[in-house]
Structure formats: structure tokens, C-alpha cells
Amino acid sequence: MALNYIWIGLFVIGVIVGVVRLIFMGDTEALPQMMDSTFDMSKTAFEITLGLTGTLTLWMGLMKIGEDAGLINKLAKFLSPVLTKLFPEIPKGHPALGSIFMNVSANMLGLDNAATPVGLKAMQELQEINPKKDTASNSMIMFLVLNTSGLTIIPVSIMNYRAQFNAADPTDVFIPLLLTTMCSTLVGLLAVSIYQRINLFRRAFLVMFACIFAVVAALFGTIYGMGTEDVKNFCRILTACLLLGAIMTFICYGWRKKLNVYDSFIAGAKGGFNVAVSIIPYCVAILVAIGVFKESGALQLLQDGVSNLVCSLGANDDFVEALPVAILKPLNGGGARGMMLNIFDSQGPDSFVGHLASVLQGSTDTTFYILAIYFGSVGIKKYRYSVACGLMADAAGIIAAIFFSYFFFYD
């Protein structure tokens, strides 16, 4: 229901601003630009979904191999001590636990091409044990918020974009980004835990947090002192090893269990294609609304309003120039990325605003896009408190990004 109001609100506000521009400012291009954006964003949404079809087909085929061979079940049993406390509605040993772990791990390591298909697979498995098929379960909400909070240990894509714009040190955002995503994830996890009355101070959770910090420390220790090219090469090799290792693990385990690996893959891959087709309407809906809101000038008005408010309070408003990245990120990752690249082009990646835009881009994930396609893929219509918790995580990420950017990069 919340996403319904937000979707309508983006359209209504956009149209009102466009009409005001036409009547009071004589801007005859306002409404045509907004109309053009609906066609452009519809095309973009279809292209995004079409591009996702290949990776969905591949990874859901591999997940089917793991499921038929029993590997997912083994992984789920191994993780049960922690995940069953975080997701108490999921039975011990259920395949959804393995899919959730793989999705969260892929997100943490920046493996976007692997994370989304596995996440959609996890949503299908969670829907199987959901007693109310049109309403998000507690487990679905916890899983979605962990996704939207965007915890990332290795921000490969952002470092690559900074390198493309000849940043002096593309990796200098590593620590601020890590701290920022940790803040957003902890706030999101805490918010959902309060709603669901989950005690995060249990031994299992403390061990999990300790393991995450250990991995972070190990990675930081590995890349500390490396040059820019060495860090980039290390991240590329690590990413390739993880992806190829996962693929080979599924195939070899299935072969070892005397499974017809090829037939199992094909069966899962067909399901991946069907999922890709099912999310097209949800993707089109959210992106078209965002396009109208942006092209109407409402986004610029919002940015100007924040700037005036900050100035009236006597505070430093240098961060406001990067604010469109923060505003667009929960709505549309491509739009936020475009804003970041525009800042790189106009002010340089090594400026304060360029650094802040980089950290904001990695601070959280695309909340409304994820909610739309994940819930849409299984027919969920009642989101309950998922939007509220996701936005809390987003707000924490934005505030943390601004704070750490001032701390690390402001002269």
C-alpha cells in the first residue's frame, strides 16, 4: 500500500510542477519532456529486464542443480543456528536459508549479477511457506531490508567508475563506503528486529557480526598499501574466482551425486525466464513514475529547498550538490549513477562533491526498485512495514555518507 501511494505521489507531484512551469513560467517544453520521459523510461525498464533475463536464467538454472543435488539443503542446515533466529518463520534446513545466504553474500562482495537472480529464487521459496500469499511475511520483510540496506564490502563498480574519470586514487572511498553501508544495514536490521521482536544480542548473532567484521578486517589488511591498479586487479580476480567457484561447485557437486546436471539446469533456467517476464510490469511502473518526477523539475525543487533550509540554519551546504544522488538512489540506481557521473564530469571525482557522490551511490541499494521486482515476482501486494524499515536504512546511509565524507574528504 505504501508503494502505491508513493507511485501515485510521484506522478501527481510531477504533473503539478510541470503544469506550474507551463502556466506561470511559460515553459512550453515542460509537459512534452515529461511525456517523452514516460516512453524513454518504459524502454529503459524493458531493457533492464531483458538484460536481467540472461543472468536470471543462468543462476536459477545453477540453483536448480544445487537444489536437486542437495547442496542447498546442506548449506541451509549449516547456517540454521544463525538464520533460523533471524528468520524464525523458516523451518530448519529449508532451501530458502541457503538462497538467502548466497544472496546476502553476493551483495556484500559486489556481485550484483549473481545477487538478484538468487534473491528472486529466495523470494519464491519464501512465498511457498507464506500463509498469506498477497501479504509480505516477516521473513520476506527481513530479507528485503537486508537487500535494500546494501551492505557491500568491495565496491567494485564505484571504484571502476572513479578510475574511468581519472581519479587520483579510485580506492580512497573504500573505508567511508564500508562504514556507511554498515550503518545503513545495522539500522535496517535493528528496525525490522524491533517490529518483529527479535533479540539481536544472542550469542549466534554476536558470532555472525564478529565473522563479518573479521572478513572486513582481512580484506582491508590484504589491500592496505596496494597501489590503485593492484587493488582493481585484486577485486577483479576475487570477483571472478567467487563467481567461477560457485558455478563449478554446483556443477561438480551435481555430477558427484550422479545427477543429470544438464536437464536440471534447463528446468531451472526455464523458471528464470518466466520470472524475468513477470517483473517487467513492476519495473516499467516504478521507472516511468520516477522519470515524470525527475523531468518535471520536482527533483530540482527538492534539492533547492534543502539547500535553502541548510543555509538558513547556518550550516555548511556543500553536500547539497550531491544530494540528487541520494534522492534518486532509493528510486532508481541508473538515475543515481547518472547523477554521480555527471558530478564527476563537472567537478571531478577528487572534489569533495565527487567523493560524496561516490559514497552516496554505495550507501544503500535501490529500495523501491527492489521492493517492486522482488515482491512483484511472487504477487505480494501488501508490503506492511517493509517500506518504512527500508527508508530508515536509506536515511541512515545518507546521513552516514555525508558525515564520513566530511570527515575523510572535506578540506
C-alpha positions, 0 to 999 in steps of 0.5 A: 500500500505504501508503494502505491501511494508513493507511485501515485505521489510521484506522478501527481507531484510531477504533473503539478510542477510541470503544469506550474512551469507551463502556466506561470513560467511559460515553459512550453517544453515542460509537459512534452519532456515529461511525456517523452520521459514516460516512453524513454523510461518504459524502454529503459525498464524493458531493457533492464529486464531483458538484460536481467533475463540472461543472468536470471536464467543462468543462476536459477538454472545453477540453483536448480542443480544445487537444489536437486543435488542437495547442496542447498539443503546442506548449506541451509542446515549449516547456517540454521543456528544463525538464520533460523533466529533471524528468520524464525518463520523458516523451518530448519534446513529449508532451501530458502536459508541457503538462497538467502545466504548466497544472496546476502553474500553476493551483495556484500562482495559486489556481485550484483549479477549473481545477487538478484537472480538468487534473491528472486529464487529466495523470494519464491521459496519464501512465498511457498511457506507464506500463509498469506500469499498477497501479504509480505511475511516477516521473513520476506520483510527481513530479507528485503531490508537486508537487500535494500540496506546494501551492505557491500564490502568491495565496491567494485563498480564505484571504484571502476567508475572513479578510475574511468574519470581519472581519479587520483586514487579510485580506492580512497572511498573504500573505508567511508563506503564500508562504514556507511553501508554498515550503518545503513544495514545495522539500522535496517536490521535493528528496525525490522528486529524491533517490529518483529521482536527479535533479540539481536544480542544472542550469542549466534548473532554476536558470532555472525557480526564478529565473522563479518567484521573479521572478513572486513578486517582481512580484506582491508589488511590484504589491500592496505598499501596496494597501489590503485591498479593492484587493488582493481586487479585484486577485486577483479580476480576475487570477483571472478574466482567467487563467481567461477567457484560457485558455478563449478561447485554446483556443477561438480557437486551435481555430477558427484551425486550422479545427477543429470546436471544438464536437464536440471539446469534447463528446468531451472533456467526455464523458471528464470525466464518466466520470472524475468517476464513477470517483473517487467510490469513492476519495473516499467511502473516504478521507472516511468513514475520516477522519470515524470518526477525527475523531468518535471523539475520536482527533483530540482525543487527538492534539492533547492529547498534543502539547500535553502533550509541548510543555509538558513540554519547556518550550516555548511551546504556543500553536500547539497550538490550531491544530494540528487544522488541520494534522492534518486538512489532509493528510486532508481540506481541508473538515475543515481549513477547518472547523477554521480557521473555527471558530478564527476564530469563537472567537478571531478571525482577528487572534489569533495562533491565527487567523493560524496557522490561516490559514497552516496551511490554505495550507501544503500541499494535501490529500495523501491526498485527492489521492493517492486521486482522482488515482491512483484515476482511472487504477487505480494501486494501488501508490503506492511512495514517493509517500506518504512524499515527500508527508508530508515536504512536509506536515511541512515546511509545518507546521513552516514555518507555525508558525515564520513565524507566530511570527515575523510574528504572535506578540506 
